[in-house]
Amino acid sequence: MIHYGHGTWGMAVLCRLKGSVIPKALVWSVPCAMLTIGLHMFFRDAMVEAMGGGGSEGIDTIWSGYNFILGFLIVFRSNQAYSRFWESVSLTHKIRGQWTNAFSSLLAFCS
């Protein structure tokens, strides 16, 4: 078993290579990031040439609309999940109270 020393603020474990997932994650993330940067540079230059040297105002509008809708959906789903969680907590407390009441009635009537 690996002993992890967390350090003063608990961040020293992130800087260790032994037992860390960061080197394994970097094997996949760095090449993907480089490919993404290369494709972005290629398509950005190709789009500027295709539009006659002009900007890409339409793409910015589409991107901001997409981000707005995505953010709205994430907030809506998080709010729904939060509501369902607290409803389940309140129902669990209600069930616990009913079981406690039933058990105490059982003890009262049996003795």
C-alpha positions, 0 to 999 in steps of 0.5 A, a space after each residue: 500500500 502506498 503511503 500518501 503524505 498530504 502536506 500542509 494544504 493537502 496538495 503535495 499528493 498531486 505533485 508526486 509521480 508514484 501512485 499518481 494518475 497525472 502522468 497517465 492522464 498527460 499521456 492522453 491529454 497532451 497529444 490531444 491538446 496539440 492536435 486541437 491547437 493545430 486543427 484550430 490554427 489550420 481551420 482559423 487560417 483557412 476560414 479567414 482565407 475563405 471569407 476574403 480576409 474578413 472576420 467570423 462574426 457569425 461563428 461568434 454569435 453561434 458560439 455564444 448562443 450555444 454556450 448560453 443554451 448549454 449553460 441554461 441546460 446545465 443549471 436546469 438539470 443541476 437544480 432538478 437534481 438538487 430538488 430531487 435529492 432534498 425530496 429524497 432526504 425528507 422522505 427518508 426522514 419521514 420513513 425513519 420517523 414512521 419506523 420509529 413510531 411503529 417500533 415504539 408502539 410495538 414495544 408499548 403494546 407488547 409489554 
